[in-house]
Amino acid sequence: MHEDVERFTRAVQAKDARFDGWFFVAVVTTGIYCRPSCPVVAPKPQNMRFFPSAAAAQQAGFRACKRCRPDASPGSPEWNHRADVVARAMRLIADGVVDREGVPGLAARLGYSTRQIERQLNAELGAGPLALARAQRAQTARLLIETTALPMGDVAFAAGFASIRAFNDTVREVFALTPTELRERAMRGQTGVASGALSLRLPFRAPLCPDNLFGHLAATAVPGVEEWRDGAYRRTLRLPNGHGVVALRPFPDHVACTLTLTDLRDLTIAISRCRRLLDLDADPVAVDDLLRADDVLAPLVDKAPGRRVPHTVDPAEFAIRAVIGQQVSTAAARTHAARLVTAHGEPIIDPGGGLTHLFPAPEALAEPDPSALAFPRARRTTLTALITGLAGGDIDLDAGADWDEARARLAAVPGIGPWTVETIAMRALGDPDAFVPTDLGVRGAAADLGLPATPAALIRRAARWRPWRAYAVQYLWATGDHAINRIPA
């Protein structure tokens, strides 16, 4: 149970949405747990209990509020800006590792024993890995029950439950409704339940500035893998049980997400990766407050608050593209990547018609003759070494990767320098403090703003932006007239 009772009580009384996902409040008189911003009248302080996770509240015997739907809160920003073992474990759980590999698989990826992982998660989150994964399965089940016409047996299987009984018991326990009642409740006032593509709303903490986020993804989109169409960023997804196509469209209070999957067991993972791509679990108020304390950055923050760091759905893909993009224009990088996709990518069928391939996995690129790549010899050598490291597992960039170790392994690849390492750390690893002082856009912005010109001096000056230097980079980039800073018309 969380101990900062006074602070959390004030947040609940103020219905402060900034704390949604940071903690959950349970009411002992009703047996219900809510998000802090629940519109229901705030309970008396003596009746509140605070939990660091939905799983902990469920384990304590509370059920989810039907009004505020706490399971649909944005995720805690803690797990994306921290590099310790608990944060790495939470990123892996969100990526479905426990469902696929069990707790021993989670522990093995982190280099700890099962007992150590369980102890650390229980100490900080009030629940172990199995309970956390169960809470995630419950949320996936609710989404499938409410947004598809699938039979309940198929929903249970797709959500990751081992049996229909476990599915029924969990849904009743968490939502105080049977699966059938949950679907009937969702269908009231509707003509029917959607089938085919899944349409979801991805919540975030306000504010969110979509300009650089979607502008960057659209401007660097690799033909066949990504596109901007009808106001939405669309791309293919390589997932554990198949593949998918997602369309993401920004709105003032949510991001609309339309998913088409070949295997519904990948729903939770696809949602998690899309949220990570758009940095939707960030705490923009905390970030902007710190950056606004710098007189140079304050006007940039005030002009367009809530800038996010565009990440990736596939860290290995991004690393390969980062090397391809070394010392060439955005257009040239897209062209080179598109050739790689055409030659070695896995063809897929896009119901929307605009996408054609999955970006090739490192294993698919390990065999081709590097001389066939239209790059200078030194870049071919670098790309080949990177692909070998990724395919062989020597370079780990996945959700649970150790950021320091990943940086060291990348830096050991011939031809990968600080700019590439930090770019991969920022976009693929998701380190919010990654910094690229040698980047041309950053140096140009620094010169225009009167910041130090040399990388060493700029690093010293940027110390006051820690631990959010990757967000400071977004504000610096936004001073330039480049397509990455605006959503396509």
C-alpha positions as CSV (number, residue, x, y, z in Angstrom):
1,M,0.0,0.0,0.0
2,H,1.2,3.5,-0.8
3,E,2.3,5.5,2.2
4,D,2.0,9.1,1.0
5,V,-1.6,9.3,2.2
6,E,-2.0,13.0,2.5
7,R,-0.7,13.8,-1.0
8,F,-2.9,11.0,-2.6
9,T,-5.9,12.1,-0.6
10,R,-5.6,15.6,-1.9
11,A,-5.2,14.2,-5.5
12,V,-8.5,12.2,-5.1
13,Q,-10.4,15.1,-3.6
14,A,-9.2,17.3,-6.5
15,K,-10.0,14.6,-9.0
16,D,-6.6,15.2,-10.5
17,A,-6.2,13.2,-13.7
18,R,-2.5,13.7,-13.7
19,F,-2.3,11.0,-11.1
20,D,-4.3,8.4,-13.1
21,G,-2.1,5.3,-13.4
22,W,0.3,6.6,-10.7
23,F,-1.8,5.0,-8.0
24,F,-5.3,3.6,-7.4
25,V,-7.7,4.5,-4.6
26,A,-10.0,1.9,-3.1
27,V,-13.0,2.6,-0.9
28,V,-13.5,0.2,2.0
29,T,-17.2,0.9,2.4
30,T,-18.0,0.0,-1.2
31,G,-15.3,-2.6,-2.0
32,I,-14.5,-0.7,-5.3
33,Y,-11.2,0.7,-6.5
34,C,-10.9,3.8,-8.8
35,R,-8.6,6.0,-10.6
36,P,-7.9,9.3,-8.7
37,S,-10.0,11.4,-11.2
38,C,-13.1,9.3,-10.8
39,P,-16.1,11.6,-11.2
40,V,-18.0,10.0,-8.3
41,V,-18.1,12.0,-5.1
42,A,-14.8,11.5,-3.2
43,P,-15.1,9.2,-0.2
44,K,-14.2,10.2,3.3
45,P,-10.4,10.1,3.8
46,Q,-10.7,7.4,6.5
47,N,-12.4,5.1,4.0
48,M,-9.6,5.4,1.3
49,R,-6.9,2.9,0.8
50,F,-4.2,3.5,-1.8
51,F,-2.5,0.9,-4.0
52,P,0.5,1.2,-6.4
53,S,-1.2,-1.1,-9.0
54,A,-4.6,-2.4,-10.1
55,A,-3.3,-5.9,-9.4
56,A,-2.6,-5.0,-5.8
57,A,-6.1,-3.6,-5.3
58,Q,-7.6,-6.7,-6.9
59,Q,-5.5,-9.0,-4.6
60,A,-6.8,-7.0,-1.6
61,G,-10.4,-7.9,-2.7
62,F,-11.5,-4.7,-4.4
63,R,-13.3,-4.7,-7.8
64,A,-12.9,-2.1,-10.6
65,C,-15.2,0.9,-10.7
66,K,-17.7,0.7,-13.6
67,R,-17.8,4.5,-13.9
68,C,-14.1,5.5,-14.2
69,R,-12.8,2.2,-15.5
70,P,-9.4,2.3,-13.7
71,D,-8.0,-0.6,-15.8
72,A,-8.1,1.9,-18.8
73,S,-5.9,4.5,-17.1
74,P,-2.6,5.5,-18.7
75,G,0.3,3.4,-17.5
76,S,2.6,4.7,-14.8
77,P,5.4,6.8,-16.2
78,E,7.7,5.2,-13.7
79,W,8.2,2.2,-15.8
80,N,9.4,4.1,-18.9
81,H,11.8,6.5,-17.3
82,R,13.5,4.2,-14.8
83,A,16.2,1.7,-15.7
84,D,16.1,-0.5,-12.5
85,V,15.0,-4.1,-12.5
86,V,11.4,-3.4,-11.4
87,A,10.9,-0.9,-14.3
88,R,12.5,-3.4,-16.7
89,A,10.2,-6.2,-15.4
90,M,7.1,-4.0,-15.8
91,R,8.1,-3.2,-19.4
92,L,8.5,-6.9,-20.1
93,I,5.2,-7.8,-18.4
94,A,3.5,-5.2,-20.5
95,D,5.1,-6.8,-23.6
96,G,3.5,-10.2,-22.6
97,V,6.6,-12.0,-21.5
98,V,5.0,-13.7,-18.5
99,D,2.1,-15.0,-20.6
100,R,4.6,-16.4,-23.2
101,E,7.5,-17.5,-21.0
102,G,6.2,-17.6,-17.5
103,V,7.8,-16.0,-14.4
104,P,11.0,-18.1,-14.9
105,G,11.3,-16.6,-18.4
106,L,10.9,-13.1,-17.0
107,A,13.5,-13.7,-14.4
108,A,16.0,-15.2,-16.9
109,R,15.7,-12.2,-19.1
110,L,16.5,-9.9,-16.2
111,G,19.3,-12.0,-14.9
112,Y,17.7,-12.6,-11.5
113,S,16.1,-15.6,-9.7
114,T,12.4,-16.0,-9.7
115,R,12.3,-15.4,-6.0
116,Q,14.2,-12.2,-6.3
117,I,11.9,-10.8,-9.0
118,E,8.8,-11.8,-7.0
119,R,10.1,-10.1,-3.9
120,Q,11.1,-6.9,-5.6
121,L,7.7,-6.5,-7.5
122,N,5.7,-7.3,-4.3
123,A,7.7,-4.8,-2.3
124,E,7.1,-1.9,-4.8
125,L,3.8,-2.8,-6.5
126,G,2.1,-4.9,-3.9
127,A,1.7,-7.8,-6.3
128,G,3.9,-10.4,-7.9
129,P,4.4,-11.0,-11.7
130,L,1.6,-13.5,-12.0
131,A,-1.0,-11.1,-10.4
132,L,0.3,-8.2,-12.6
133,A,-0.1,-10.4,-15.7
134,R,-3.5,-11.5,-14.6
135,A,-4.7,-7.9,-14.2
136,Q,-3.4,-7.2,-17.7
137,R,-5.3,-10.3,-19.1
138,A,-8.5,-9.0,-17.4
139,Q,-8.1,-5.6,-19.3
140,T,-7.5,-7.4,-22.6
141,A,-10.6,-9.6,-22.0
142,R,-12.7,-6.5,-21.3
143,L,-11.6,-4.9,-24.5
144,L,-12.4,-8.0,-26.6
145,I,-15.7,-8.6,-24.9
146,E,-16.8,-5.0,-25.5
147,T,-15.4,-4.3,-29.0
148,T,-15.8,-7.6,-30.8
149,A,-18.4,-10.2,-31.5
150,L,-16.1,-13.1,-30.7
151,P,-17.5,-16.1,-28.8
152,M,-16.5,-15.9,-25.1
153,G,-14.3,-19.1,-25.5
154,D,-12.3,-17.3,-28.2
155,V,-12.0,-14.2,-26.0
156,A,-10.7,-16.2,-23.1
157,F,-8.1,-17.9,-25.4
158,A,-7.1,-14.6,-27.0
159,A,-6.7,-12.8,-23.7
160,G,-4.3,-15.5,-22.5
161,F,-6.4,-17.4,-20.0
162,A,-5.7,-21.1,-19.5
163,S,-9.3,-22.1,-19.1
164,I,-12.8,-20.8,-19.5
165,R,-13.3,-21.1,-15.8
166,A,-10.3,-18.9,-15.0
167,F,-11.6,-16.4,-17.5
168,N,-15.1,-16.3,-16.1
169,D,-13.9,-16.1,-12.5
170,T,-11.4,-13.3,-13.2
171,V,-13.9,-11.2,-15.1
172,R,-16.5,-11.6,-12.3
173,E,-14.0,-10.8,-9.6
174,V,-12.4,-7.7,-11.3
175,F,-15.5,-6.2,-12.9
176,A,-18.4,-7.6,-10.7
177,L,-20.1,-8.7,-13.9
178,T,-20.1,-11.9,-15.9
179,P,-18.6,-11.7,-19.4
180,T,-22.1,-11.8,-20.9
181,E,-23.3,-9.0,-18.7
182,L,-20.2,-6.9,-19.5
183,R,-20.9,-7.3,-23.3
184,E,-24.6,-6.4,-22.8
185,R,-23.7,-3.3,-20.8
186,A,-21.3,-2.2,-23.6
187,M,-23.9,-2.8,-26.3
188,R,-26.7,-0.6,-24.8
189,G,-27.6,2.1,-27.2
190,Q,-25.5,0.5,-30.0
191,T,-26.7,-1.2,-33.1
192,G,-24.2,-4.1,-32.6
193,V,-20.7,-5.1,-31.6
194,A,-18.0,-4.3,-34.1
195,S,-16.2,-7.2,-35.8
196,G,-13.0,-7.3,-37.9
197,A,-10.7,-4.4,-37.0
198,L,-10.6,-3.4,-33.4
199,S,-11.2,0.3,-32.6
200,L,-9.8,1.5,-29.3
201,R,-9.1,4.8,-27.5
202,L,-5.6,5.2,-26.1
203,P,-5.7,7.5,-23.1
204,F,-2.8,9.9,-22.2
205,R,-1.9,12.5,-19.6
206,A,-2.6,16.0,-20.9
207,P,-1.2,18.0,-22.5
208,L,-0.1,16.2,-25.6
209,C,1.5,18.1,-28.6
210,P,1.0,15.8,-31.6
211,D,3.0,17.9,-34.0
212,N,6.5,16.6,-33.6
213,L,5.2,13.1,-32.5
214,F,3.2,12.3,-35.6
215,G,5.2,14.7,-37.8
216,H,8.4,12.7,-37.1
217,L,6.8,9.3,-37.7
218,A,5.2,10.5,-41.0
219,A,8.3,12.3,-42.3
220,T,10.6,9.3,-41.7
221,A,8.0,6.6,-42.8
222,V,9.5,3.7,-44.8
223,P,7.3,3.0,-47.8
224,G,5.6,-0.4,-47.6
225,V,6.0,-0.5,-43.8
226,E,4.6,2.9,-42.8
227,E,2.4,5.6,-44.3
228,W,0.4,8.7,-43.5
229,R,-3.1,8.4,-44.8
230,D,-6.3,10.3,-44.1
231,G,-5.0,11.9,-40.9
232,A,-3.6,8.7,-39.4
233,Y,-0.1,7.2,-39.1
234,R,-0.3,3.6,-40.3
235,R,2.2,0.8,-40.0
236,T,2.8,-2.9,-39.9
237,L,3.6,-4.8,-36.7
238,R,5.7,-7.9,-36.2
239,L,4.1,-9.7,-33.2
240,P,4.9,-12.9,-31.3
241,N,1.9,-14.9,-32.8
242,G,1.6,-13.2,-36.2
243,H,1.5,-9.7,-37.6
244,G,-0.8,-6.7,-37.6
245,V,-1.6,-3.3,-39.1
246,V,-2.3,-0.3,-36.9
247,A,-3.7,3.1,-37.6
248,L,-3.1,5.9,-35.0
249,R,-5.0,9.2,-35.2
250,P,-4.6,12.0,-32.6
251,F,-7.5,13.7,-30.9
252,P,-7.6,16.3,-28.1
253,D,-8.3,13.8,-25.4
254,H,-7.1,10.4,-26.8
255,V,-5.4,8.7,-29.7
256,A,-7.7,6.6,-31.8
257,C,-6.2,3.2,-32.5
258,T,-7.5,0.8,-35.2
259,L,-5.9,-2.6,-35.1
260,T,-6.1,-5.5,-37.5
261,L,-4.4,-8.6,-36.1
262,T,-3.8,-12.1,-37.5
263,D,-3.9,-13.5,-34.0
264,L,-5.9,-11.8,-31.2
265,R,-3.5,-13.2,-28.6
266,D,-1.3,-10.3,-29.7
267,L,-3.8,-7.6,-28.7
268,T,-2.3,-6.7,-25.4
269,I,1.2,-6.6,-26.8
270,A,0.2,-4.5,-29.8
271,I,-1.5,-2.0,-27.6
272,S,1.5,-1.8,-25.3
273,R,3.9,-1.2,-28.2
274,C,1.7,1.5,-29.7
275,R,1.5,3.3,-26.4
276,R,5.3,3.0,-26.2
277,L,5.7,4.3,-29.8
278,L,3.7,7.4,-28.9
279,D,5.2,7.8,-25.4
280,L,1.6,8.0,-24.1
281,D,2.5,7.0,-20.5
282,A,4.8,10.0,-20.0
283,D,4.1,12.7,-17.4
284,P,4.3,15.9,-19.4
285,V,3.6,18.1,-16.4
286,A,6.7,16.9,-14.6
287,V,8.8,17.1,-17.8
288,D,7.7,20.6,-18.8
289,D,7.9,22.0,-15.3
290,L,11.6,21.1,-15.1
291,L,12.4,22.3,-18.6
292,R,10.4,25.5,-18.1
293,A,12.8,26.4,-15.2
294,D,15.4,27.1,-17.9
295,D,14.9,30.6,-19.2
296,V,16.1,29.5,-22.7
297,L,13.6,26.6,-23.0
298,A,10.7,28.2,-21.2
299,P,9.3,30.0,-24.3
300,L,9.6,26.8,-26.3
301,V,7.7,24.8,-23.7
302,D,5.0,27.5,-23.3
303,K,4.5,27.7,-27.0
304,A,3.7,24.0,-27.4
305,P,3.7,22.1,-24.1
306,G,3.4,18.3,-23.9
307,R,5.9,17.2,-26.5
308,R,6.6,13.5,-26.5
309,V,9.6,11.5,-27.7
310,P,8.6,9.4,-30.7
311,H,9.8,5.9,-29.9
312,T,9.4,2.6,-31.9
313,V,7.4,-0.6,-32.0
314,D,10.5,-2.6,-32.9
315,P,13.9,-1.6,-31.3
316,A,15.9,-3.8,-33.7
317,E,14.3,-2.2,-36.7
318,F,15.0,1.2,-35.4
319,A,18.7,0.4,-34.7
320,I,19.1,-0.8,-38.3
321,R,17.4,2.3,-39.7
322,A,19.5,4.5,-37.5
323,V,22.7,3.1,-39.1
324,I,21.2,3.3,-42.6
325,G,20.4,7.0,-41.8
326,Q,23.9,7.9,-40.8
327,Q,25.1,11.0,-42.6
328,V,22.4,11.0,-45.2
329,S,19.2,13.0,-45.6
330,T,15.8,11.8,-44.3
331,A,14.7,11.2,-47.9
332,A,17.8,9.1,-48.7
333,A,17.4,7.1,-45.5
334,R,13.8,6.3,-46.4
335,T,14.9,5.2,-49.9
336,H,17.6,2.9,-48.6
337,A,15.3,1.4,-46.0
338,A,12.6,0.8,-48.6
339,R,15.0,-1.1,-50.8
340,L,15.9,-3.3,-47.9
341,V,12.2,-3.9,-47.2
342,T,11.4,-4.8,-50.8
343,A,14.3,-7.3,-51.0
344,H,14.1,-8.9,-47.6
345,G,10.8,-7.9,-45.9
346,E,8.0,-10.4,-45.2
347,P,5.0,-9.6,-47.5
348,I,1.7,-9.0,-45.8
349,I,-1.8,-8.2,-46.9
350,D,-3.1,-4.8,-45.7
351,P,-6.9,-4.6,-45.6
352,G,-6.5,-0.8,-46.2
353,G,-4.3,-1.5,-49.2
354,G,-1.4,0.8,-48.6
355,L,1.1,-1.3,-46.7
356,T,3.0,-4.3,-48.2
357,H,5.7,-5.7,-45.9
358,L,7.0,-6.2,-42.4
359,F,10.4,-4.7,-41.8
360,P,12.9,-7.5,-42.1
361,A,13.9,-9.1,-38.8
362,P,17.7,-9.2,-38.1
363,E,17.7,-12.9,-38.8
364,A,16.4,-12.3,-42.3
365,L,19.2,-9.9,-42.9
366,A,22.0,-12.0,-41.5
367,E,22.6,-14.0,-44.7
368,P,22.4,-11.5,-47.6
369,D,25.7,-10.5,-49.3
370,P,26.5,-7.1,-47.7
371,S,28.0,-6.0,-51.0
372,A,24.5,-6.0,-52.4
373,L,23.6,-3.1,-50.1
374,A,24.0,0.3,-51.8
375,F,26.1,1.9,-49.0
376,P,29.7,2.8,-48.7
377,R,31.9,0.0,-47.6
378,A,32.4,1.3,-44.1
379,R,28.6,1.6,-43.6
380,R,28.1,-1.9,-44.9
381,T,30.6,-3.2,-42.4
382,T,28.8,-1.4,-39.6
383,L,25.4,-2.6,-40.6
384,T,26.5,-6.2,-41.0
385,A,28.1,-6.1,-37.5
386,L,25.0,-4.6,-36.0
387,I,22.7,-7.2,-37.6
388,T,24.9,-10.0,-36.5
389,G,24.8,-8.7,-32.9
390,L,21.1,-8.3,-32.9
391,A,20.4,-11.7,-34.6
392,G,22.7,-13.5,-32.2
393,G,21.4,-11.8,-29.1
394,D,24.7,-10.1,-28.2
395,I,22.9,-6.7,-28.5
396,D,19.7,-6.6,-26.6
397,L,17.4,-3.6,-27.2
398,D,14.1,-5.2,-26.1
399,A,11.7,-3.8,-23.5
400,G,13.6,-5.2,-20.6
401,A,17.1,-4.4,-21.8
402,D,19.7,-2.9,-19.5
403,W,20.3,0.6,-20.9
404,D,23.9,0.9,-19.9
405,E,24.8,-2.5,-21.2
406,A,23.0,-1.9,-24.5
407,R,24.9,1.4,-25.0
408,A,28.2,-0.4,-24.3
409,R,27.4,-3.2,-26.8
410,L,26.4,-0.6,-29.5
411,A,29.4,1.5,-29.0
412,A,31.6,-1.6,-29.5
413,V,30.3,-2.0,-33.1
414,P,32.8,-0.5,-35.5
415,G,31.3,2.7,-37.1
416,I,28.7,3.3,-34.4
417,G,29.5,6.5,-32.6
418,P,27.9,8.6,-29.9
419,W,25.2,10.1,-32.1
420,T,24.0,6.7,-33.2
421,V,24.2,5.2,-29.7
422,E,22.2,8.1,-28.1
423,T,19.7,8.2,-31.0
424,I,19.0,4.5,-30.4
425,A,18.9,5.0,-26.7
426,M,16.3,7.8,-27.1
427,R,14.1,6.2,-29.7
428,A,14.5,2.4,-29.3
429,L,15.5,1.9,-25.6
430,G,13.2,4.8,-24.5
431,D,15.8,6.4,-22.2
432,P,14.3,9.9,-21.4
433,D,17.7,11.3,-20.6
434,A,19.4,10.3,-23.9
435,F,21.1,13.3,-25.4
436,V,22.6,14.0,-28.9
437,P,24.8,17.1,-28.6
438,T,26.4,16.5,-32.0
439,D,23.1,16.3,-33.9
440,L,22.9,19.0,-36.5
441,G,19.4,20.0,-35.6
442,V,20.3,20.3,-31.9
443,R,23.5,22.3,-32.7
444,G,21.6,24.6,-35.0
445,A,18.9,25.3,-32.4
446,A,21.6,25.8,-29.7
447,A,23.3,28.4,-31.8
448,D,20.0,30.3,-32.5
449,L,19.1,30.3,-28.9
450,G,22.5,31.4,-27.6
451,L,23.4,28.0,-26.0
452,P,26.9,26.7,-26.1
453,A,28.1,25.6,-29.5
454,T,30.6,22.8,-28.8
455,P,29.2,19.4,-27.7
456,A,31.2,19.3,-24.5
457,A,29.9,22.7,-23.4
458,L,26.4,21.9,-24.5
459,I,26.5,18.7,-22.4
460,R,27.5,20.7,-19.3
461,R,24.7,23.3,-20.0
462,A,22.2,20.5,-20.5
463,A,22.9,19.0,-17.0
464,R,20.0,21.2,-15.7
465,W,17.6,19.4,-18.0
466,R,18.2,16.0,-16.5
467,P,16.6,13.5,-16.3
468,W,14.5,14.7,-19.3
469,R,17.2,15.6,-21.9
470,A,15.5,13.6,-24.6
471,Y,12.4,15.8,-24.2
472,A,14.6,18.9,-24.3
473,V,15.9,17.6,-27.7
474,Q,12.3,17.6,-29.0
475,Y,11.9,21.2,-28.1
476,L,15.2,22.1,-29.7
477,W,14.3,20.3,-32.9
478,A,11.0,22.1,-33.0
479,T,12.7,25.4,-33.6
480,G,13.7,24.3,-37.1
481,D,11.6,24.3,-40.3
482,H,11.6,20.6,-40.9
483,A,8.8,18.2,-41.8
484,I,9.4,16.2,-38.6
485,N,7.9,19.2,-36.7
486,R,4.4,19.2,-38.3
487,I,1.6,16.9,-39.1
488,P,1.1,16.4,-42.8
489,A,-1.8,18.4,-44.3
